[in-house]
Structure formats: structure tokens, C-alpha cells
Amino acid sequence: MFARGDTVEGWEGEATRLSGNDHEIVCADLKGRVASYPSKDVRFRPAAYGILRDNNQILLSRSRFTGLWDFPGGGVNPFELMADGMVREFFEETSLTIICGDLVYVAEGFIAMFGHPFHSLRYYYRCRLQSDGDRQGAADPHELMELRWWPLAELPQADMHPTDQEALHRFLSS
């Protein structure tokens, strides 16, 4: 059990700080700026991402918000199954139709996006193209700067979020 004033380290250095009769959430936003928020303002944000491997290459997208390379996907709507949300988000970001496979990794943490703090639950799934040979996608210009197939030996891991690096490691190890 924690006492008032204790700090509990969380995902990616974010922390939950207990203060007074309430919790205060301290977390970074998409640009790395740290701020604190009352716990009553925190919203749950389940999100699902697809790890697509084809011809010994992995499809990555470069986020317009962070500049980092990541896996296509995003927030799942209320009452939408995680796998269905991943397929929808993947299509919205890449114009590629995929089939969702096994769950590879789950990450949890706190992040602020668009002025709101979120308790982020990130689900990473193995996926495959619905049609063989149909790998030419198009990046959503509102969310992505670039969409690229990376040979396994050239993956830009130094330019990926640590959570995505861990998901990639578990994907390649299984």
C-alpha cells in the first residue's frame, strides 16, 4: 500500500503521485512535455496496433505527432472489439486490408494527448494481408508522415518508442 506523497514509477517514466485524498497523474504528452493532472480527469484509452510482416519486411508508419516510427493502429471505439478496432485503424492509416492474428504484447501506461490525460492500454497483434501481393498502401496524411516496408536487418529501432521496440522484440522472438 502507498502513502500520501509516494511516487509510483509507471510506464516510460511516467508516475502516479498520491497527494491529499486524491491521486495526481504525472505524465508526458506526445512531445515529451511532462505535466500533472487530477486523477478524475484521466480517461481510459484502449488502442490496438498491427505488426505486419511480409517478404521478410515489417511495415512501419512515421507518426506526424511524434516523428517516431511505429506500428499502424490506434484507439478502439467503445463497444468495438480490440481486433476489429485494429483492422479498422490499420486500414484508416494505411489503406491496407488485413486479417488480425494472435496477440503479441500488451503495454500499459499514462500519456497526455490533445490536452487530456489517458490511461493507455496498448494491444499489439500479429497480422497478415488479406490479399497476397497487395502491399502498396497509402499513408493517412493527417496522422502519418510516411509509410514504409523495412527489411528486418534495417528496422529503425532507435527511432521507435520503447514500447514498440518491446512489441517488435516479442513478435520476432515468437
C-alpha positions in Angstrom: 0.0 0.0 0.0 1.2 3.5 -0.8 1.1 6.6 1.5 0.4 10.2 0.6 3.3 11.8 -1.1 4.7 8.5 -2.5 5.6 8.3 -6.2 4.9 5.1 -8.1 7.0 4.7 -11.2 5.0 3.7 -14.2 5.4 3.0 -17.9 8.1 5.1 -19.6 9.0 7.0 -16.5 5.5 8.4 -16.1 4.3 8.3 -12.5 1.2 8.3 -10.4 1.8 10.6 -7.4 -0.6 10.2 -4.4 -1.4 13.6 -2.9 -4.1 14.5 -0.3 -7.2 12.5 -0.7 -6.8 12.1 -4.4 -4.3 10.9 -6.9 -2.4 13.2 -9.2 -1.2 11.7 -12.5 2.1 13.0 -13.8 2.8 12.0 -17.4 4.3 13.2 -20.7 2.5 14.2 -23.8 3.3 13.2 -27.3 6.1 15.8 -27.5 7.6 14.6 -24.2 6.4 17.6 -22.1 5.6 16.5 -18.5 2.5 17.8 -16.7 0.3 16.7 -13.8 -3.4 16.1 -13.9 -6.1 15.3 -11.3 -6.9 11.6 -11.5 -10.6 12.4 -12.0 -9.6 13.8 -15.5 -7.9 10.6 -16.6 -9.7 8.6 -19.3 -9.2 5.0 -20.4 -7.8 4.7 -24.0 -7.6 1.1 -25.3 -5.7 1.0 -28.6 -4.7 -1.8 -30.9 -1.7 -2.0 -33.3 -0.9 -4.4 -36.1 2.6 -5.9 -36.7 2.6 -6.8 -40.4 5.5 -8.9 -41.8 5.6 -9.8 -45.5 8.6 -11.0 -47.6 10.9 -10.5 -44.5 9.9 -6.9 -44.2 7.9 -5.1 -41.5 5.5 -2.3 -42.3 6.1 0.8 -40.1 4.5 4.2 -40.1 6.1 7.5 -39.1 3.8 9.4 -36.7 3.0 13.0 -37.6 2.6 13.7 -33.9 5.9 12.3 -32.6 8.1 11.8 -35.6 8.8 8.2 -34.4 8.4 5.0 -36.4 5.5 2.9 -35.1 3.0 0.2 -36.0 -0.2 1.2 -37.7 -3.2 1.3 -35.4 -4.8 3.4 -32.8 -7.7 4.0 -30.5 -10.5 1.5 -30.3 -14.1 2.8 -30.1 -16.4 1.9 -27.2 -18.1 -1.4 -27.8 -15.7 -2.3 -30.6 -13.7 -5.5 -30.2 -9.9 -4.9 -30.0 -9.2 -7.0 -33.1 -11.9 -5.2 -35.1 -10.6 -1.8 -34.0 -7.1 -2.8 -35.0 -8.2 -3.8 -38.5 -10.2 -0.6 -38.9 -7.4 1.7 -37.6 -4.8 -0.1 -39.8 -7.0 0.4 -42.9 -7.7 4.1 -42.0 -3.9 4.8 -41.6 -2.6 2.6 -44.5 -5.5 1.8 -46.9 -4.4 -1.9 -46.5 -6.9 -4.6 -45.6 -5.5 -7.1 -43.1 -6.5 -10.1 -41.0 -5.9 -9.9 -37.3 -3.8 -12.8 -35.8 -2.6 -13.6 -32.3 -2.0 -11.1 -29.6 1.8 -10.4 -29.3 2.1 -7.9 -26.4 0.2 -5.6 -24.1 1.6 -2.4 -22.7 0.1 -0.1 -20.1 0.9 3.5 -19.1 -0.2 7.1 -18.8 0.1 9.7 -21.6 -1.4 13.1 -22.4 -2.8 13.6 -25.9 -4.6 16.6 -27.2 -4.8 18.2 -23.8 -6.2 15.2 -22.0 -4.6 12.6 -19.8 -5.1 8.9 -20.6 -4.6 5.6 -19.0 -3.3 3.9 -22.2 -3.7 0.2 -22.8 -1.9 -0.8 -26.0 -2.5 -4.2 -27.6 -0.2 -5.4 -30.3 -1.4 -8.1 -32.8 0.3 -10.2 -35.4 -1.5 -9.6 -38.7 -1.3 -10.6 -42.4 -2.5 -9.0 -45.6 -6.0 -10.1 -46.7 -4.8 -10.5 -50.3 -1.3 -11.8 -51.2 0.8 -9.3 -53.1 -1.4 -6.3 -52.2 1.2 -4.4 -50.1 1.0 -1.0 -51.7 -0.6 1.2 -49.0 -1.1 4.9 -48.7 -0.3 6.9 -45.5 -3.1 8.9 -44.0 -1.6 12.4 -44.3 -3.5 13.6 -41.2 -1.7 11.1 -38.9 1.3 9.8 -40.8 4.3 11.4 -42.4 5.4 8.2 -44.1 4.6 4.5 -44.6 7.5 2.2 -45.3 8.4 -1.5 -45.6 11.6 -2.1 -43.7 13.9 -5.1 -44.2 14.4 -6.9 -40.9 18.1 -6.1 -40.8 17.4 -2.3 -41.2 14.5 -1.7 -38.8 14.9 1.8 -37.3 14.6 0.6 -33.7 16.5 3.7 -32.3 13.7 5.8 -33.8 10.8 3.8 -32.2 9.1 4.2 -28.9 10.5 1.7 -26.3 7.0 0.1 -26.1 7.0 -0.5 -29.8 10.6 -1.8 -29.6 9.4 -4.4 -27.0 6.4 -5.4 -29.1 8.8 -5.9 -32.1 11.2 -7.9 -30.0 8.4 -10.2 -28.8 7.0 -10.5 -32.3 10.4 -11.5 -33.8 11.0 -13.9 -30.9 7.8 -15.9 -31.3 
